[in-house]
Amino acid sequence: MKKIALLLVVMSLTACSQKPEVACGGDDAKSVIALVLKDSLIKKISSDFASQSSSVNYGVDGASIRATVEKISIAIEDVVTTKSDPNSTKKFCSSTLKLGVPDDVVKNADATRAMLSLTSSQQDALRANVDFDADTVKAPFDYSVQPTDDGKKIYGSTGDSNPALTFATTLVEQSFIKTALEKQKADQTQQQQQQALQAQQREAEIDQAQMAENQAALQKAQSDLKAANDAINVVWNAANKQWRQDMLPDQRLWLAQRDNQCKLKALDTGASGSASFETNRINCQVEMTTARTEVLKTSVLQSLSQSANSDSGSAGNSTSENPAGTQLTSNLSTFISNIAQNKGQIDRLDQQILSIQAKLNQDSRADVLDDYEKIIRLSSQAKELLLANQKYLSAMEPLAKELSDRGVKPALSLDEINENMATGTSKIQQWNGFILNMQMALQKSAGASQRAF
C-alpha cells in the first residue's frame, strides 16, 4: 500500500496542565490511532473498488465497507516511545499492531482465493511478513501523537504503510469479491450447460437426419432387391421344367455364395445389424442378382434353342406337323396369358375408379377424403399390375426374336411387343401423374376440413 497521507484525528483529553503531554501507550493516544487506522482501511478499500476496470459488478458500496471495517478489532501493544521532540510535545512511538479480522471475512477471502487458484491467506501472510494466526494479523507498527497547546485534544498520525494493515485490506476486499465470483461462476456454468445442451440437440438432429437418410437408402435397396428378384424369377420361370431341375443345385449354391459374400463385404462398412450394414449387404445382393439374371437368361435361350433344333430334326423337313420352337411358343403363350389376366384386372380397377369419380361429381361429398384414398389405392394396384406386364413383355422379347429367327411366327411379334411396352410405359406415366393429382387433392381437402373447424 502506498504511503498513507497524514490523517489527523483529534480527541478531547480528560485533563490539561500548563505543559500538556500525551503518552505513546496511553489509552487516549491508542484510541486516536485506532480511528486513524479504520479510516485508512475504509478509504483504501473504497478507492480500490472504485478504480476496478473489470466488467464484473462486485456490488460493493460504502455502507458495506464501513460496516465490515467496524467489525475489525484493533489492539496496539508493546508500546515504546522511540523519540521525543525537545521543542514540542510530539511523541514518536513504536508498537505491535494486532488486527482481529472477523472469521466470516477470512473464510470468504479464502474461498475467493480458491476460486482464483491463489494460495491460502496463511501462505500469503508469510510472503507479506506478517503474523497471521486465529484470524488475528500482527506486525510492527509506528505512529506519532501530539496534544494541542491547550491540552484539550490529541493529534495522531501514521507513517508509511503497515504490512498488517495492507494484509487486512486484502482480506476484506477478497471477502467482498466472493459473492460476485460465485455469481460469475454460476453464470458461466449455466452458459456452458446451455452450450452443451445445444450441442447435444445439434448432434441429435444430425443423428436423426442420418437415420432418416440411412432408412431411405435401406428402403431403396430393398425395393431394388425386390425388382432384381422379380426379374430373375421371370427368367427362371421362362425355362422348361427339365432346365430348372438341372439348374436347381447350381442355383442353390449360388444363393448361398451370394448371401455369404455380401455379408462379408457389408461387414467392412458397418457392424452387423446396423443400417449401413443392411444397406450395403442388400445392394451387394442386387448387383449379384442382376449379373446372375443375365447368366440365366443366356442359359435359358440356349436351352430353348437346343429344344427347338431337336424338335425340328425329329420332324425332318416338315414344319406343318411339328413346327420348330414348340417350347418357345408355349412359354410365349404363357406370358401372353398372364398379361391378358393382368389386363382384365386392370380393366376392373378402371371401372371401380370411374364409379368413385362419378360419385365425387355429386353434390354430397361428405366422404370425399375416403374416396380420394380409395382412388389412390386402386390406381396404385393398377399400376403394379401394369408394371408386371412390362416385365412379362421384356421377358417375351428374346423368345419372340428366337422364334422369328427360326421362321416361326410368334403369337405376338417383336413389333407388337415393343408397341405394347411403349404403350405400357406411357400408361404408367399417366398413372403416376393421376396418383400424384389425387394425393394433392387429398391433402388440399384434408387441409380445408381442418380449417373448417
C-alpha positions in Angstrom: 0.0 0.0 0.0 1.3 3.4 -0.8 2.2 5.8 1.9 -0.8 7.0 3.7 -1.3 10.8 3.7 -1.2 12.2 7.2 -4.6 11.9 8.7 -5.1 13.9 11.8 -7.7 12.7 14.2 -8.5 14.7 17.3 -9.8 13.5 20.6 -10.6 15.5 23.7 -8.2 15.0 26.6 -9.6 14.2 30.0 -7.3 16.7 31.8 -5.0 19.6 31.0 -1.9 21.1 32.5 0.5 24.0 31.9 2.5 21.8 29.6 0.2 19.2 28.2 1.8 15.9 27.3 0.4 12.6 25.9 2.0 9.2 26.4 2.5 6.8 23.4 0.9 4.0 25.4 -1.9 6.0 26.8 -5.5 4.8 26.1 -6.3 8.2 24.6 -3.4 8.0 22.2 -4.2 4.4 21.2 -7.9 5.3 20.6 -6.9 8.1 18.3 -4.6 5.8 16.3 -7.3 3.1 16.1 -9.6 5.7 14.5 -6.9 6.7 12.1 -6.3 3.0 11.0 -10.0 2.3 10.5 -10.5 5.4 8.4 -7.5 4.4 6.4 -9.0 1.0 5.8 -12.3 2.4 4.6 -10.7 4.9 2.2 -8.2 2.4 0.8 -10.9 -0.3 0.2 -13.3 2.2 -1.3 -10.6 3.6 -3.6 -9.6 0.1 -4.8 -13.2 -0.9 -5.8 -13.8 2.5 -7.4 -10.8 2.0 -9.7 -11.7 -1.5 -10.7 -11.7 -1.8 -14.6 -13.2 -5.3 -14.5 -16.5 -5.9 -16.3 -17.7 -7.8 -13.2 -20.0 -5.8 -11.0 -18.9 -6.6 -7.4 -21.9 -4.7 -5.9 -19.8 -3.2 -3.0 -21.0 0.1 -1.5 -19.6 2.4 1.1 -22.0 1.3 3.8 -21.0 -2.3 3.4 -17.3 -1.4 3.6 -17.8 0.7 6.8 -19.9 -2.0 8.4 -17.2 -4.6 7.8 -14.3 -2.4 8.9 -16.1 -1.6 12.2 -16.1 -5.3 13.0 -12.3 -5.4 12.9 -10.8 -5.1 16.3 -7.6 -3.1 16.7 -5.1 -3.5 19.5 -1.8 -1.6 19.9 0.5 -3.4 22.3 4.1 -3.4 23.5 4.3 0.4 23.0 7.7 2.1 23.2 8.4 5.8 22.9 11.2 6.0 20.4 11.7 9.7 20.2 10.5 12.9 21.9 10.9 16.3 20.2 12.6 18.7 22.8 11.0 21.6 21.1 7.4 20.2 21.2 5.2 17.8 22.9 5.1 15.4 19.9 6.0 11.8 20.7 7.1 9.1 18.2 6.0 5.6 19.1 6.8 2.0 18.2 4.4 -0.9 18.9 2.9 -4.2 17.8 -0.3 -3.8 15.9 -2.9 -6.5 16.2 -6.0 -6.5 13.8 -8.7 -9.0 14.7 -10.5 -9.9 11.4 -14.0 -11.5 11.6 -14.0 -15.2 10.9 -16.5 -14.9 8.1 -14.3 -12.4 6.3 -11.3 -14.7 6.5 -13.4 -17.7 5.2 -14.9 -15.7 2.4 -11.4 -14.4 1.4 -10.0 -18.0 1.3 -13.0 -19.1 -0.8 -12.2 -16.3 -3.2 -8.6 -17.2 -3.4 -9.5 -20.8 -4.1 -11.8 -19.8 -7.0 -9.0 -17.7 -8.4 -6.5 -20.5 -7.9 -4.4 -18.5 -5.5 -2.6 -19.6 -2.4 -4.3 -19.5 1.0 -4.3 -16.5 3.2 -1.9 -18.2 5.6 0.7 -18.6 2.8 0.1 -15.0 1.6 0.7 -13.8 5.2 4.2 -15.5 5.2 5.1 -13.7 2.0 3.8 -10.4 3.4 6.0 -10.8 6.5 3.1 -10.6 8.9 2.0 -13.0 11.7 -1.5 -14.3 11.0 -3.0 -16.7 13.5 -6.5 -17.3 14.7 -7.9 -14.6 12.4 -5.5 -12.1 14.0 -3.0 -10.1 11.9 0.1 -8.9 13.8 3.0 -6.8 12.7 5.3 -4.0 14.0 3.7 -0.6 13.8 5.0 3.0 14.1 2.9 6.1 14.8 3.1 9.6 16.4 0.9 11.5 18.8 0.8 15.2 19.9 -1.5 17.2 22.2 -2.8 20.6 21.3 -1.2 23.6 23.1 -4.3 23.9 25.3 -4.1 20.2 26.1 -7.7 19.6 25.1 -7.1 17.4 22.0 -4.7 14.9 20.6 -3.4 14.7 17.0 -2.4 11.2 15.8 -0.8 10.1 12.6 0.7 7.0 11.0 3.6 7.0 8.7 4.4 4.6 5.8 2.1 1.7 5.0 1.9 -1.1 7.5 2.0 -4.7 6.4 -0.7 -5.8 8.9 -3.0 -3.0 7.6 -2.2 -4.0 3.9 -2.9 -7.6 4.6 -6.2 -6.8 6.4 -7.2 -4.7 3.5 -6.6 -7.6 1.1 -8.7 -9.9 3.2 -11.7 -7.6 3.3 -11.5 -6.9 -0.4 -11.3 -10.6 -1.3 -14.2 -11.3 1.1 -16.4 -8.8 -0.9 -15.4 -10.4 -4.2 -16.6 -13.9 -3.2 -20.3 -13.3 -3.9 -19.6 -11.7 -7.3 -17.3 -14.5 -8.3 -19.8 -17.2 -7.3 -22.4 -15.5 -9.4 -20.0 -15.2 -12.3 -19.1 -18.9 -12.0 -22.7 -19.9 -11.8 -23.5 -17.8 -14.9 -20.5 -19.5 -16.7 -21.7 -22.9 -15.6 -25.2 -22.2 -16.8 -23.9 -20.9 -20.1 -21.7 -24.0 -20.5 -24.7 -26.2 -19.8 -26.8 -24.4 -22.3 -24.0 -24.7 -24.9 -23.6 -28.4 -24.1 -27.4 -28.8 -24.4 -27.4 -27.0 -27.8 -24.5 -29.2 -28.9 -26.5 -32.3 -27.8 -29.6 -31.1 -29.7 -27.5 -30.5 -32.8 -26.0 -33.9 -32.5 -29.5 -35.4 -32.1 -30.7 -33.5 -35.2 -27.7 -34.7 -37.2 -28.3 -38.3 -35.9 -32.0 -38.1 -36.8 -31.2 -36.8 -40.3 -28.6 -39.5 -40.7 -31.0 -42.1 -39.5 -33.6 -40.9 -42.0 -31.1 -40.9 -44.8 -29.9 -44.4 -43.9 -33.5 -45.6 -43.7 -34.3 -44.1 -47.1 -31.2 -45.8 -48.6 -32.2 -49.1 -46.9 -35.8 -48.9 -48.4 -34.4 -48.1 -51.8 -32.0 -51.1 -51.6 -34.9 -53.3 -50.5 -37.0 -52.1 -53.4 -34.1 -52.7 -55.8 -33.7 -56.2 -54.5 -37.4 -57.0 -55.0 -37.1 -55.8 -58.6 -34.0 -57.9 -59.1 -35.6 -61.0 -57.6 -38.7 -60.4 -59.8 -36.6 -60.2 -62.9 -34.6 -63.3 -62.1 -37.8 -65.2 -61.3 -39.3 -64.2 -64.7 -36.2 -65.7 -66.4 -36.3 -68.8 -64.3 -40.0 -69.4 -65.0 -39.4 -68.9 -68.7 -37.4 -72.1 -68.9 -38.8 -75.6 -69.2 -39.1 -78.0 -66.3 -36.1 -80.1 -67.2 -33.8 -77.0 -67.3 -35.0 -75.8 -63.9 -34.3 -79.3 -62.4 -30.8 -79.4 -63.9 -30.0 -75.8 -62.7 -31.6 -76.1 -59.2 -28.4 -77.4 -57.4 -26.3 -74.7 -59.0 -28.8 -72.0 -58.2 -28.9 -73.0 -54.6 -25.2 -73.0 -54.4 -25.2 -69.5 -56.0 -27.7 -68.2 -53.4 -25.6 -69.4 -50.5 -22.5 -67.8 -52.1 -24.4 -64.6 -52.7 -25.5 -64.4 -49.1 -22.1 -65.2 -47.6 -20.1 -62.9 -49.9 -22.5 -60.0 -49.4 -22.4 -60.4 -45.6 -18.6 -60.4 -45.6 -18.5 -57.4 -47.9 -21.0 -55.5 -45.7 -19.1 -56.1 -42.5 -16.3 -53.9 -43.9 -18.7 -50.9 -43.9 -20.5 -51.3 -40.5 -21.5 -53.6 -37.6 -23.8 -56.5 -38.3 -27.4 -55.4 -37.9 -26.7 -51.7 -38.5 -28.5 -49.7 -41.2 -25.3 -49.2 -43.2 -24.6 -53.0 -42.9 -28.0 -54.0 -44.2 -28.0 -51.4 -47.0 -24.6 -52.5 -48.3 -25.5 -56.2 -47.9 -28.7 -55.8 -49.9 -27.0 -53.6 -52.6 -24.4 -56.3 -53.0 -27.2 -58.9 -53.4 -28.9 -56.6 -56.0 -25.6 -56.4 -58.0 -25.0 -60.1 -57.9 -28.6 -61.0 -58.7 -28.6 -58.7 -61.7 -25.5 -60.3 -63.0 -26.9 -63.8 -62.3 -30.1 -62.9 -64.2 -28.0 -62.3 -67.4 -26.3 -65.6 -66.9 -29.5 -67.5 -66.5 -31.1 -65.6 -69.5 -28.3 -66.7 -71.8 -28.6 -70.3 -70.5 -32.4 -70.3 -70.9 -32.1 -69.1 -74.5 -29.5 -71.7 -75.3 -31.7 -74.4 -73.8 -34.8 -73.3 -75.7 -32.8 -73.1 -78.9 -31.5 -76.6 -78.5 -35.0 -77.8 -77.8 -36.2 -76.2 -80.9 -33.5 -77.7 -83.0 -34.3 -81.1 -81.5 -37.9 -80.7 -82.4 -37.1 -79.6 -85.9 -34.6 -82.6 -86.5 -37.1 -85.2 -85.4 -39.7 -83.9 -87.8 -37.3 -84.0 -90.8 -38.1 -81.2 -93.3 -41.8 -80.9 -92.3 -42.7 -77.8 -90.3 -46.5 -78.0 -90.5 -47.0 -81.1 -88.3 -44.2 -80.4 -85.7 -43.2 -76.7 -86.0 -39.8 -75.5 -84.6 -39.8 -73.8 -81.3 -42.7 -75.7 -79.6 -41.3 -74.8 -76.2 -40.6 -71.2 -77.2 -44.2 -70.9 -78.4 -45.5 -72.5 -75.2 -43.6 -70.1 -73.0 -44.6 -67.1 -75.1 -48.3 -68.2 -74.8 -47.9 -68.4 -71.0 -46.7 -64.8 -70.8 -49.5 -63.7 -73.1 -52.0 -65.4 -70.9 -50.5 -63.7 -67.8 -50.6 -60.4 -69.5 -54.2 -60.9 -70.5 -55.2 -61.9 -67.0 -53.5 -58.7 -65.5 -55.2 -56.6 -68.2 -58.6 -57.9 -67.1 -57.8 -56.9 -63.5 -56.7 -53.5 -64.6 -59.9 -53.0 -66.6 -61.9 -53.9 -63.5 -59.9 -51.5 -61.4 -60.6 -48.8 -64.0 -64.3 -49.4 -63.7 -64.2 -49.0 -59.9 -62.2 -45.8 -60.2 -64.7 -44.4 -62.7 -67.5 -45.2 -60.4 -65.9 -43.4 -57.5 -65.1 -40.4 -59.7 -68.8 -40.2 -60.7 -69.7 -40.2 -57.0 -67.3 -37.3 -56.4 -69.1 -35.3 -59.0 -72.3 -35.4 -57.0 -73.3 -32.6 -54.6 -73.0 -34.7 -51.5 -69.3 -35.1 -50.8 -69.1 -35.8 -47.0 -66.8 -38.8 -47.6 -64.6 -37.1 -50.1 -61.4 -38.0 -48.2 -62.2 -41.7 -48.2 -63.0 -41.6 -51.9 -59.6 -39.9 -52.7 -57.8 -42.6 -50.6 -59.7 -45.4 -52.5 -58.8 -43.9 -55.8 -55.1 -43.7 -54.8 -55.1 -47.3 -53.6 -56.9 -48.7 -56.7 -54.7 -46.7 -59.0 -51.6 -48.0 -57.3 -52.8 -51.6 -57.7 -53.5 -51.0 -61.4 -50.0 -49.5 -61.8 -48.4 -52.5 -60.1 -50.2 -54.9 -62.5 -49.1 -52.8 -65.4 -45.5 -52.9 -64.2 -45.8 -56.7 -64.0 -47.0 -56.8 -67.6 -44.0 -54.7 -68.6 -41.7 -57.4 -67.1 -43.5 -60.1 -69.0 -43.2 -58.2 -72.2 -39.5 -57.7 -71.5 -39.0 -61.4 -71.0 -41.0 -62.2 -74.1 -38.8 -60.1 -76.4 -35.9 -62.6 -76.7 -38.4 -65.5 -77.0 -40.2 -63.8 -79.9 -36.9 -63.0 -81.6 -35.8 -66.6 -81.3 -39.0 -67.8 -83.0 -38.7 -65.2 -85.7 -35.1 -66.2 -86.4 -36.3 -69.8 -86.9 -39.0 -68.9 -89.3 -41.9 -69.4 -86.9 -44.4 -66.6 -86.5 -44.8 -65.9 -82.7 -48.2 -65.2 -81.2 -47.0 -61.7 -80.5 -44.4 -60.3 -82.8 -41.5 -58.2 -81.8 -43.1 -55.0 -83.2 -46.3 -55.8 -81.2 -44.2 -56.4 -78.1 -42.4 -53.1 -78.5 -45.6 -51.3 -79.2 -47.2 -52.8 -76.1 -44.2 -51.9 -74.0 -44.3 -48.3 -75.3 -48.0 -48.1 -74.5 -47.4 -49.5 -71.0 -44.6 -47.0 -70.3 -46.9 -44.2 -71.3 -49.8 -45.6 -69.3 -47.5 -45.9 -66.2 -46.5 -42.3 -66.5 -50.2 -41.4 -66.8 -51.0 -43.4 -63.6 -48.1 -41.7 -61.7 -49.5 -38.3 -62.7 -53.0 -39.4 -61.8 -52.0 -40.7 -58.4 -50.0 -37.5 -57.7 -53.0 -35.4 -58.5 -55.2 -37.5 -56.2 -52.7 -37.1 -53.4 -52.6 -33.3 -53.9 -56.4 -33.2 -53.9 -56.4 -35.4 -50.7 -54.0 -33.0 -49.0 -56.0 -30.0 -50.1 -59.3 -31.4 -48.9 -57.8 -32.5 -45.6 -56.5 -29.0 -45.0 -59.8 -27.5 -45.9 -61.5 -29.8 -43.4 -59.2 -28.9 -40.7 -59.7 -25.1 -41.3 -63.4 -25.6 -41.2 -63.1 -26.5 -37.5 
